Amino acid sequence: MELSYLIYKIILVVLVFAVTLVIAMYSTYAERKVAGFLQDRLGPDRAGPWGILQPVADGVKMFMKEEIIPDFANKFLFILGPSVTMMVACMTGAVVPWGQDLVIAGKSYSLQVTDVNIGILYMLGVTSVGVYGIMIGGWASNNKYSLLGALRASSQMISYEVAMGLSIIALVMSTGTLSLGEIAHQQHGWHWNILTQPLGFIIFLVCAFAETNRTPFDLPECEQELVGGYHTEYSSMKLGFYLFAEYFNMYVSSAIISTLYFGGYNMPLIGRFVHDPNWLTLIGTFFFFCKIFFFIFFFMWVRWTLPRFRYDQLMNLGWKGLIPLAIVNIAITGIVICRHEIINFFVK
């Protein structure tokens, strides 16, 4: 491995983490501003001009608050829970293609940390581990509300991961690859997967809401029933990790949705006006982040518009609604792919 390549990858990892951290941090600010707009109020406006320093103030507050660990909690697991949740949230972005290659001194450098040929399996595997952080934290707290929240989170994530996996199977059938980089590359021009997999996109989007525990799927932490759910006993920055991981996951989910169904860094017609490869890469990355910001706004819009489901409605939607729909989508995709063979079979 060349030293320049290794240095570039280290810089890329640090840059991706820093950008993710800043966007997740200011998503908390944007959430309050969006909520204020939808509810006809101002939102935060005291910390800095227009309240833009509010996330910094919140971070300082979290670090300065008293650290409390319940006497009868399992201290090791109590600390491990938010650590696992935060680590999993940071790991998912490693396979996201943030843009095309940059050409520096005659060498091409990818804007993807690692383009493994099983990127989708990596994504599903890493997100599946996220349930352990919530389960461990809820159980280690030695609190009935926390345990109920952890059980709700685990059953919810398992239910919706099945439908999410089935929706992606149809996408893999139509693209013929598990690599996120290759999926993004195939969507040049107007070949976006949303045009061929609209039902799969809707299923994946609903499952993304459930995976991130966002309203209307925030039953693991609903205040009316469980005080705070799985993080009831947490304080200081441990609580901050749980809350912050939600915005990490929302950002990464938006990036994955944009990559799988909305062309990723591809935008139609740009290649007709821009011919320099580096400028094409930078403009493509800019449009990719525009798509991400749109879906982040959509997550927030839904939170402040729809009420949460009852728990039986949540389970029914997952097992009796989304999973059968995902199976039907797989069957339709298979028929479309093999339509010529099917037609020839019946003709003969």
C-alpha positions in Angstrom: 0.0 0.0 0.0 1.4 3.4 -1.0 2.0 5.9 1.8 0.0 8.6 -0.1 -3.0 6.4 -0.4 -2.9 5.5 3.3 -2.6 9.2 4.2 -5.5 10.0 1.9 -7.7 7.3 3.5 -6.9 8.6 7.0 -7.8 12.2 5.9 -11.0 10.9 4.3 -12.1 9.0 7.4 -11.4 12.1 9.7 -13.2 14.3 7.2 -16.3 12.1 6.9 -16.5 11.8 10.7 -16.1 15.5 11.2 -18.8 16.4 8.6 -21.1 13.8 10.1 -20.5 15.2 13.6 -21.2 18.8 12.5 -24.3 17.9 10.5 -25.7 15.7 13.3 -25.0 18.5 15.8 -26.7 21.1 13.8 -29.6 18.7 13.0 -30.6 19.2 16.6 -30.8 23.0 15.9 -32.6 22.5 12.6 -35.1 20.2 14.3 -36.1 22.9 16.7 -36.3 25.5 14.0 -38.4 23.2 11.8 -40.7 22.5 14.8 -40.9 26.2 15.5 -41.9 26.9 11.8 -44.5 24.2 11.8 -45.9 25.3 15.1 -45.8 29.0 14.3 -43.1 30.0 16.9 -39.5 31.1 16.8 -37.4 28.1 18.1 -34.0 28.8 19.7 -32.8 32.4 19.1 -30.7 33.3 22.2 -27.4 31.5 21.9 -25.6 33.5 19.2 -27.1 35.1 16.1 -30.4 33.4 15.2 -29.5 30.8 17.9 -26.8 29.1 15.8 -24.7 28.4 18.9 -27.5 26.5 20.6 -25.9 23.0 19.7 -22.6 24.2 21.2 -24.4 25.3 24.4 -26.3 22.0 24.6 -23.0 20.1 24.3 -21.3 22.1 27.0 -24.4 21.6 29.2 -24.3 17.8 28.7 -20.6 17.6 29.6 -21.0 19.8 32.7 -24.0 18.0 34.1 -23.6 15.7 37.1 -22.8 12.1 36.2 -25.2 9.7 37.9 -25.1 5.9 37.8 -27.9 4.1 39.8 -26.6 2.1 42.8 -28.0 -1.3 41.6 -27.2 -0.8 37.9 -24.6 -3.0 36.2 -22.0 -0.3 35.8 -20.0 -1.9 33.0 -23.0 -2.5 30.8 -24.5 0.8 31.8 -21.5 2.5 30.2 -21.3 0.1 27.3 -24.8 0.7 26.1 -24.5 4.3 24.8 -20.9 3.5 23.7 -22.2 0.7 21.4 -25.0 2.9 20.1 -22.7 5.7 19.2 -20.0 3.5 17.7 -22.5 1.7 15.4 -23.9 5.1 14.3 -20.4 6.2 13.2 -19.5 3.0 11.5 -22.3 2.9 8.9 -21.0 5.8 6.8 -17.8 3.9 5.9 -19.5 2.3 2.8 -21.4 5.3 1.6 -20.0 6.8 -1.7 -19.9 10.5 -1.1 -18.9 11.4 -4.6 -16.9 10.2 -7.7 -13.2 10.0 -7.8 -10.9 13.0 -7.3 -7.9 13.2 -9.6 -4.8 14.5 -7.7 -1.4 14.6 -9.4 -2.6 12.1 -12.0 -3.9 9.6 -9.4 -7.6 8.8 -8.7 -8.8 8.9 -5.1 -12.2 7.6 -4.3 -14.6 9.6 -2.0 -15.7 6.3 -0.4 -13.9 5.1 2.6 -14.2 1.5 1.5 -16.0 0.0 -1.5 -16.6 -3.5 -0.3 -18.5 -5.7 -2.7 -20.9 -6.6 0.1 -21.6 -3.0 1.2 -25.3 -3.6 1.6 -24.7 -6.6 3.9 -22.2 -4.6 5.9 -24.8 -1.8 6.3 -27.5 -4.3 7.4 -25.1 -6.0 9.8 -23.9 -2.8 11.4 -27.4 -1.4 11.9 -28.5 -4.7 13.4 -25.9 -4.3 16.1 -27.5 -1.0 17.1 -30.3 -2.8 18.9 -27.7 -4.2 21.4 -26.8 -0.7 22.6 -30.4 0.0 23.4 -31.0 -3.4 24.9 -27.9 -3.3 27.1 -28.6 0.2 28.3 -32.3 -0.6 29.2 -31.5 -3.8 31.0 -28.4 -2.5 32.8 -30.3 0.5 34.3 -32.3 -1.8 36.6 -35.4 0.2 35.9 -38.8 -1.2 34.7 -39.5 1.7 32.4 -36.1 1.3 30.8 -36.5 -2.4 30.4 -39.9 -2.0 28.7 -38.4 0.6 26.4 -35.5 -1.7 25.5 -37.9 -4.6 24.8 -40.0 -2.4 22.6 -36.9 -1.2 20.7 -35.6 -4.7 20.1 -38.9 -6.1 18.9 -39.5 -3.0 16.8 -36.1 -3.1 15.1 -36.3 -6.9 14.5 -39.7 -6.5 12.9 -38.7 -3.7 10.6 -35.3 -5.1 9.7 -37.0 -8.1 8.1 -39.1 -5.8 5.8 -36.0 -3.6 5.2 -33.9 -6.6 4.1 -36.7 -7.8 1.8 -37.0 -4.4 0.2 -33.3 -4.3 -0.5 -33.4 -7.8 -2.0 -35.6 -6.5 -4.8 -33.2 -3.7 -5.3 -30.2 -6.1 -5.5 -32.2 -8.2 -8.0 -32.7 -5.2 -10.3 -29.1 -3.8 -10.0 -27.2 -7.1 -9.8 -24.7 -6.0 -7.1 -24.3 -5.5 -3.3 -21.8 -2.7 -3.7 -23.1 0.7 -2.8 -20.5 2.3 -5.0 -21.7 0.3 -8.0 -25.3 1.0 -7.2 -24.6 4.7 -7.2 -22.6 4.5 -10.4 -25.4 2.7 -12.2 -27.8 5.5 -11.6 -26.2 8.1 -13.9 -28.5 10.2 -15.9 -32.1 9.5 -15.2 -31.5 5.8 -14.2 -32.5 6.4 -10.6 -33.8 3.3 -8.8 -36.8 5.2 -7.5 -38.3 4.9 -11.0 -38.0 1.1 -11.0 -38.5 0.4 -7.3 -41.1 2.9 -6.0 -42.7 0.3 -3.7 -39.3 -0.8 -2.3 -38.4 2.8 -1.6 -41.6 3.4 0.4 -41.0 0.2 2.4 -37.4 1.1 3.0 -38.3 4.7 4.1 -40.9 3.5 6.6 -38.4 1.0 8.0 -35.8 3.7 8.3 -38.1 5.7 10.5 -38.6 2.6 12.7 -34.9 1.8 12.8 -34.0 5.3 14.0 -36.8 5.3 16.6 -38.2 8.5 15.1 -41.9 9.6 15.4 -44.3 7.9 14.6 -42.2 4.9 15.7 -40.7 6.4 18.9 -42.5 4.0 21.3 -39.2 2.8 22.9 -38.9 6.3 24.6 -42.4 7.7 24.6 -42.7 10.0 27.6 -46.4 9.5 28.2 -46.0 5.8 29.0 -42.3 5.1 29.9 -41.0 8.5 31.2 -38.0 8.3 28.9 -37.8 4.6 28.0 -34.5 2.9 27.7 -32.5 6.0 28.6 -34.6 7.0 31.7 -31.7 6.5 34.1 -29.0 8.2 32.0 -27.6 11.6 32.6 -24.8 13.9 31.4 -23.0 12.9 28.2 -24.2 9.2 28.3 -27.7 10.5 27.7 -26.2 12.8 25.1 -24.8 9.9 23.3 -28.2 8.2 23.0 -29.9 11.4 21.9 -27.0 12.3 19.5 -26.9 8.8 17.9 -30.5 9.3 16.8 -29.4 12.3 14.7 -26.3 10.4 13.4 -28.6 7.6 12.3 -31.0 10.0 10.7 -28.2 11.6 8.7 -26.7 8.2 7.6 -30.2 6.8 6.8 -30.8 9.9 4.6 -27.4 9.3 2.8 -28.3 5.6 2.3 -31.8 6.4 0.9 -30.3 8.9 -1.5 -27.6 6.4 -2.6 -29.9 3.5 -3.1 -32.9 5.2 -4.7 -32.1 8.8 -5.7 -28.9 8.5 -7.7 -26.5 9.3 -4.9 -24.0 11.8 -6.3 -25.5 11.6 -9.8 -27.5 14.5 -11.2 -28.9 14.5 -14.8 -27.6 17.0 -17.4 -24.6 18.2 -15.2 -22.1 16.4 -17.5 -23.3 18.4 -20.5 -22.0 21.7 -18.9 -19.1 20.5 -16.7 -16.3 18.5 -18.2 -13.5 18.7 -15.6 -13.6 15.5 -13.5 -12.8 17.2 -10.2 -15.5 19.8 -10.7 -17.9 17.0 -11.6 -17.0 15.2 -8.4 -17.4 18.4 -6.2 -20.8 19.3 -7.9 -22.0 15.7 -7.5 -21.1 15.7 -3.8 -22.9 19.0 -3.4 -26.1 17.6 -4.9 -25.7 14.5 -2.9 -25.7 16.5 0.3 -28.7 18.5 -1.0 -30.6 15.2 -1.2 -29.5 14.2 2.3 -30.7 17.5 3.7 -34.0 17.1 2.0 -34.6 13.7 3.7 -33.4 15.1 7.1 -36.0 17.8 6.7 -38.6 15.1 5.8 -37.7 13.1 8.9 -38.3 16.3 11.0 -41.5 17.2 9.1 -43.0 13.8 9.8 -42.1 14.0 13.5 -44.0 17.2 14.0 -47.0 16.2 11.8 -48.0 12.6 12.6 -48.9 11.2 16.0 -47.2 8.0 17.2 -48.7 4.6 16.6 -50.1 2.3 19.3 -47.8 -0.6 19.9 -50.2 -3.2 18.4 -50.5 -0.9 15.3 -46.7 -0.8 15.0 -46.4 -4.6 15.1 -49.3 -5.1 12.7 -47.8 -2.7 10.2 -44.4 -4.4 10.3 -45.5 -8.1 10.2 -48.9 -7.9 8.4 -48.3 -4.9 6.2 -44.7 -4.2 5.2 -43.4 -7.8 5.0 -46.2 -9.1 2.7 -45.7 -5.9 0.5 -42.0 -6.5 0.4 -42.5 -10.1 -0.7 -45.0 -9.0 -3.4 -42.4 -6.4 -4.6 -39.7 -9.2 -4.9 -42.2 -11.3 -6.9 -43.0 -8.4 -9.2 -39.3 -7.5 -9.7 -38.5 -11.1 -10.5 -41.3 -11.2 -13.1 -40.2 -8.0 -14.7 -36.5 -9.2 -14.9 -37.5 -12.6 -16.4 -40.4 -11.3 -18.5 -38.9 -12.4 -21.8 -38.2 -16.0 -20.5 -41.8 -16.1 -19.0 -43.3 -14.9 -22.3 -41.3 -17.4 -24.3 -42.3 -20.2 -22.0 -46.0 -19.6 -22.4 -45.7 -19.0 -26.2 -44.0 -22.4 -26.6 
